[in-house]
């Protein structure tokens, strides 16, 4: 009984951060244009993670794009600036996106 409860708790703790960061993405309106696995207005988060995989400065690069916006990387539709997102939250979001596979 104890072993299964510990296993369940460990599994839940592994899932919780991913859910929390998706909740942050939802609260900052990221999910209005992006989805985890499919392209909406912007690329899927998994496509972003693939594109920036292995780049040592990817978190800072993506965090800056989240706050300042950007254009030309994924096509003609620009990503608007999200000045309501703090630098700390932008880095959390960027790290979460980069963790997706």
VOKOL-977305 format. One record per residue: residue number from 1; residue in one letter; x, z, y of N, C-alpha, C in turn. Coordinates in steps of 0.001 Angstrom, whole numbers, plus 500000, padded with zeros to 6 digits. Example, Ala and Ser with C-alpha at 12.3 -4.5 7.8 and 13.67 -1.06 7.14 Angstrom:
[1 'a' [513190 507800 494310] [512300 507800 495500] [513200 507800 496700]];
[2 's' [512850 507080 497750] [513670 507140 498940] [512900 507870 500030]];
END
This chain:
[1 'x' [500820 500000 498810] [500000 500000 500000] [500872 500000 501266]];
[2 'x' [501871 500921 501307] [502738 500975 502479] [503518 499684 502658]];
[3 'x' [503991 499125 501557] [504785 497900 501631] [503960 496755 502229]];
[4 'x' [502706 496604 501828] [501876 495521 502358] [501547 495744 503825]];
[5 'x' [501391 496998 504231] [501130 497283 505640] [502355 496966 506486]];
[6 'x' [503525 497274 505973] [504762 496968 506694] [504945 495460 506794]];
[7 'x' [504692 494752 505714] [504798 493289 505719] [503831 492695 506730]];
[8 'x' [502600 493187 506749] [501600 492714 507697] [502039 492990 509136]];
[9 'x' [502541 494174 509392] [502992 494538 510742] [504138 493639 511198]];
[10 'x' [505072 493370 510302] [506185 492476 510652] [505695 491068 510938]];
[11 'x' [504770 490579 510128] [504221 489236 510354] [503483 489173 511680]];
[12 'x' [502717 490187 511979] [501980 490235 513233] [502916 490290 514428]];
[13 'x' [504002 491038 514321] [504950 491136 515434] [505664 489810 515673]];
[14 'x' [505819 489007 514642] [506446 487695 514805] [505496 486720 515489]];
[15 'x' [504209 486858 515258] [503208 485969 515847] [502870 486370 517276]];
[16 'x' [502849 487649 517561] [502404 488152 518854] [503136 487546 520049]];
[17 'x' [504486 487433 520051] [505145 486842 521212] [504716 485398 521460]];
[18 'x' [504539 484614 520414] [504113 483226 520584] [502726 483169 521192]];
[19 'x' [501833 484034 520727] [500487 484059 521277] [500506 484534 522718]];
[20 'x' [501335 485510 523016] [501415 486037 524374] [501912 484966 525334]];
[21 'x' [502884 484178 524921] [503397 483144 525809] [502416 481979 525946]];
[22 'x' [501650 481692 524917] [500600 480679 525063] [499516 481217 525994]];
[23 'x' [499252 482502 525927] [498302 483113 526853] [498822 483015 528286]];
[24 'x' [500119 483220 528481] [500716 483063 529811] [500566 481622 530279]];
[25 'x' [500821 480674 529391] [500667 479257 529742] [499225 478954 530143]];
[26 'x' [498285 479529 529433] [496871 479337 529779] [496547 479965 531129]];
[27 'x' [497080 481146 531366] [496776 481836 532624] [497383 481141 533839]];
[28 'x' [498431 480369 533625] [499086 479651 534729] [498620 478193 534809]];
[29 'x' [497579 477860 534064] [496952 476525 534053] [497816 475428 533428]];
[30 'x' [498847 475791 532685] [499682 474790 532010] [498869 474000 530989]];
[31 'x' [497926 474679 530341] [497163 474066 529265] [496135 473051 529790]];
[32 'x' [495961 472978 531096] [495072 471965 531660] [495673 470566 531492]];
[33 'x' [496985 470462 531469] [497660 469167 531357] [498507 469023 530098]];
[34 'x' [498806 470120 529438] [499672 470104 528254] [498983 470772 527080]];
[35 'x' [499346 470370 525886] [498926 471027 524648] [500186 471249 523813]];
[36 'x' [500098 472111 522840] [501263 472410 522023] [501685 471187 521215]];
[37 'x' [500732 470499 520589] [501087 469450 519635] [500695 468035 520019]];
[38 'x' [499946 467843 521098] [499541 466480 521449] [499653 466247 522948]];
[39 'x' [499845 464992 523295] [499935 464603 524696] [498552 464679 525336]];
[40 'x' [498475 465266 526498] [497259 465224 527303] [497616 464416 528547]];
[41 'x' [497580 465015 529700] [498061 464359 530920] [499582 464301 530881]];
[42 'x' [500178 465408 530461] [501622 465504 530310] [501988 465534 528836]];
[43 'x' [503261 465568 528550] [503719 465566 527156] [503336 466859 526437]];
[44 'x' [503325 466797 525108] [503093 468016 524340] [504293 468939 524531]];
[45 'x' [504049 470220 524374] [505150 471172 524487] [506182 470937 523386]];
[46 'x' [505739 470512 522214] [506689 470236 521134] [507577 469042 521484]];
[47 'x' [507024 468029 522162] [507843 466896 522594] [508872 467337 523633]];
[48 'x' [508470 468218 524521] [509408 468745 525522] [510526 469508 524818]];
[49 'x' [510149 470344 523853] [511159 471110 523107] [512142 470181 522411]];
[50 'x' [511656 469092 521833] [512539 468132 521155] [513483 467455 522135]];
[51 'x' [512949 467075 523286] [513763 466361 524272] [514910 467222 524803]];
[52 'x' [514665 468514 524973] [515666 469402 525574] [516425 470238 524543]];
[53 'x' [516173 470000 523258] [516838 470773 522199] [518355 470660 522319]];
[54 'x' [519025 471783 522199] [520479 471802 522213] [521119 471776 523586]];
[55 'x' [520333 471683 524646] [520895 471689 525996] [521027 473134 526466]];
[56 'x' [522220 473541 526781] [522470 474943 527134] [521752 475381 528413]];
[57 'x' [521487 474457 529305] [520828 474806 530568] [519341 474476 530562]];
[58 'x' [518762 474248 529383] [517375 473795 529279] [516376 474793 529864]];
[59 'x' [516558 476089 529622] [515594 477071 530148] [515561 477009 531663]];
[60 'x' [516723 477008 532296] [516767 476960 533769] [516236 475631 534296]];
[61 'x' [516564 474543 533616] [516104 473218 534032] [514574 473132 533972]];
[62 'x' [513998 473576 532855] [512543 473527 532708] [511841 474518 533625]];
[63 'x' [512421 475697 533811] [511817 476680 534716] [511729 476116 536130]];
[64 'x' [512781 475426 536569] [512766 474811 537901] [511686 473738 537993]];
[65 'x' [511515 472943 536935] [510466 471910 536934] [509079 472536 536952]];
[66 'x' [508918 473655 536264] [507623 474334 536258] [507246 474749 537675]];
[67 'x' [508182 475344 538394] [507904 475852 539737] [507850 474726 540770]];
[68 'x' [508814 473808 540726] [508936 472773 541767] [508210 471475 541451]];
[69 'x' [507837 471268 540172] [507232 470006 539775] [508311 468978 539477]];
[70 'x' [507894 467786 539151] [508855 466747 538842] [508151 465421 538598]];
[71 'x' [508932 464366 538477] [508348 463053 538203] [509379 462145 537564]];
[72 'x' [508869 461143 536870] [509721 460103 536323] [510304 460351 534954]];
[73 'x' [510279 461570 534461] [510890 461876 533171] [509980 461455 532017]];
[74 'x' [508670 461647 532181] [507708 461389 531110] [506733 460267 531454]];
[75 'x' [507009 459506 532483] [506114 458422 532861] [505719 458531 534319]];
[76 'x' [504711 457768 534715] [504370 457668 536128] [503589 458850 536708]];
[77 'x' [502986 459680 535871] [502186 460789 536393] [503104 461968 536718]];
[78 'x' [503171 462368 537992] [504049 463487 538350] [503457 464829 537922]];
[79 'x' [504339 465780 537666] [503900 467150 537420] [503907 467863 538760]];
[80 'x' [502760 468415 539160] [502719 469089 540462] [503514 470392 540448]];
[81 'x' [503911 470813 541616] [504590 472097 541759] [503620 473222 541397]];
[82 'x' [504150 474279 540856] [503353 475454 540488] [503948 476676 541166]];
[83 'x' [503836 476707 542475] [504471 477770 543253] [503868 479145 542970]];
[84 'x' [502697 479197 542318] [502093 480481 541960] [502787 481117 540761]];
[85 'x' [503668 480364 540084] [504392 480877 538922] [505721 481463 539399]];
[86 'x' [505936 482721 539091] [507196 483368 539481] [508352 482787 538678]];
[87 'x' [509563 482981 539167] [510743 482499 538448] [510840 483147 537061]];
[88 'x' [510535 484443 536991] [510593 485150 535710] [509574 484576 534717]];
[89 'x' [508349 484327 535184] [507334 483746 534302] [507698 482311 533922]];
[90 'x' [508267 481564 534849] [508679 480193 534551] [509748 480190 533457]];
[91 'x' [510669 481133 533502] [511694 481224 532460] [511094 481636 531116]];
[92 'x' [510106 482543 531134] [509417 482918 529896] [508712 481702 529302]];
[93 'x' [508021 480956 530160] [507313 479763 529691] [508280 478729 529138]];
[94 'x' [509372 478504 529841] [510366 477531 529388] [510959 477939 528049]];
[95 'x' [511288 479204 527895] [511849 479686 526630] [510844 479529 525495]];
[96 'x' [509577 479798 525780] [508529 479634 524765] [508400 478164 524355]];
[97 'x' [508329 477284 525341] [508217 475858 525045] [509398 475407 524187]];
[98 'x' [510586 475826 524545] [511790 475422 523795] [511836 476002 522392]];
[99 'x' [511079 477059 522142] [511054 477658 520802] [510127 476911 519838]];
[100 'x' [509294 476041 520372] [508331 475316 519538] [509042 474208 518762]];
[101 'x' [508637 474011 517522] [509263 472979 516695] [508220 472140 516008]];
END
